[in-house]
Amino acid sequence: MNVAIPGRDKNIDNFFHTLRDCFTSNEWNIIKSGSDDEKLRMFFIHWTLKEAYIKAIGIGLGFDLQRCEFQLSEDKSTANILIDGALSLEWEFEIHYPMNDHIIAIAYGPPSRAVGGYADIVVNNEDVVPNNEERVEFDMLKEDDLIL
């Protein structure tokens, strides 16, 4: 996820207003503290975590995003999730910062939480679902590595 306000209107308050229903009041309190750059970074950390969760369960944006709330570790490298106000110990989230203005969130959770046709794929195909003990390792590439 690129950390930048999309569209023509670059006003951070207007941007946040359009997405006011996507975060809990606790998340908004965290997001709105600090400078504009810090606010934007915290917004995208939380947004990326929510996106990782809803993709992991296969629902997408049809999910009420206020049902899940994230609590970041002090160093902002991991997060816990509260679902409907209750801490879920079934889920683990890693946060990576491959470049200054980019964020990656990885959700590790039980395949049994997937829904619909997506559940048929992940629950019935062990090759798709890594064991929680097996973490994916990433090679950090720079722009020059990608350009031929």
N, C-alpha and C positions, 0 to 999 in steps of 0.2 A: 504494500500500500504506500503510495507516494504521499508525503506530508505536505499538502498544499490545498488551498481553498479552490475548488473547481468552479468553473463558470466565470462570468464577467464581473459580478459583484464580489469584491474582495473584502467586504466588511465582515469581520468575524462575528459580530453580534447578529447580523442578518443570517449568516450561515448557520450559526447555532440555533437560531429561532426556527428555521425550517426543519430542524431535526430534533426539536425539543421533546418529542414523544419517544425517542429511541433510547433514552437513558433514564436511570432512576435519579431521584433527588441527590442521593449520596454520590453517585457518579458525576452529576453536574457540579456538585460542590468541589470535587477534586479537579475536574476538567477546567473550571472557571477560575482556579487560583493560579497566580503567577502572571508573567508577561504574556503578550499575545502569542509569541512563539511557543512558550511553554503550554499555553492553553491549547493551541493547535496540535502540538505533539501529544498531549494527554488525550485529546479528543480522538486522534487517530489510533493511539494505543488501544483505547477502549473499543472503538469501532472495529478494529482489526480482530480483537478478541471475540466480539459478538459475531462477526462474520465467520470466524473459524468454528465457533460453536454451532451456529445454525447450518453451516455446510456439513459439519461432522454428523449431525443428526438427520440431514437430508431434507430439512423443511424450507430453508431459504427465507426470504423476507415476509412470508406469510406468518411467521412467528412473532408474537408480541415481545419486542426486545426489552421491555421493562420487566418481563418475567425473569430475566437473568441479569445479575449484577456481578461485576468483577472487582476483586480486591487484589491489588498489585503487591508484589514483594517490594521490600525497600529499594532494592537495586533495579526494579522493573524488568527482571529477566523471567519471572514466572508469575502466575496469577491463580487464584482460587475463584470458583464460581459459586454464587448463591442462586438457586433456582427456586422461584416462588418464595424467596426469603430464607430458605434453608441451605446451609453449606452442603455442597455435594462433594463427597470424598471420592466419588467414582471418576472424576475428571481432573486432568492435569493440563496446564497450559504453559507453553514455553513462548517467550517473546525474543525475537532476534532483530538486530539492527544492522543489516548488511552494509548500508551506506547511511550517511548522515540524515537524509530525508526519506528513508524508507523503513518500513516496519513489516515483520513477518510474525504471525502468530500460528502456533501449531497446537491443535486440540488432540489430547489423548483421552479416549473414553471408551466405555463398553459398547460393542456393536449392538447389543440388545436395545440401546436407546435410539437407534435409527428407526425411521418411520417409512411407511409406504413401500414403493418399489425399491427405494434405496436400501431398505432393511433386507429385502430379498437378496440383494447383491452382497452386502457386507456380512450379514449373519451366516449366509450359506457358502461363503467363499473365504476360507482361512488364509489364502494367499494374499488377499487384499488387506487384511487387518493385521498389523504388526502386533506382536506380543508387547505388553507395556514395558517389559524389561529391555526390549530392543528399541533403542532410539535411533532415529535416522540421522546420519552424519551428513553435513553439507560442506561442499567446497566453496569457499568464498571467492567469487570471481570479480574481477574489476572490469570496467568498461572495455579496456584494451584487450582483455581476454575474449571478449565477445565479438570484436570487430575483426573481420578477415582482411 
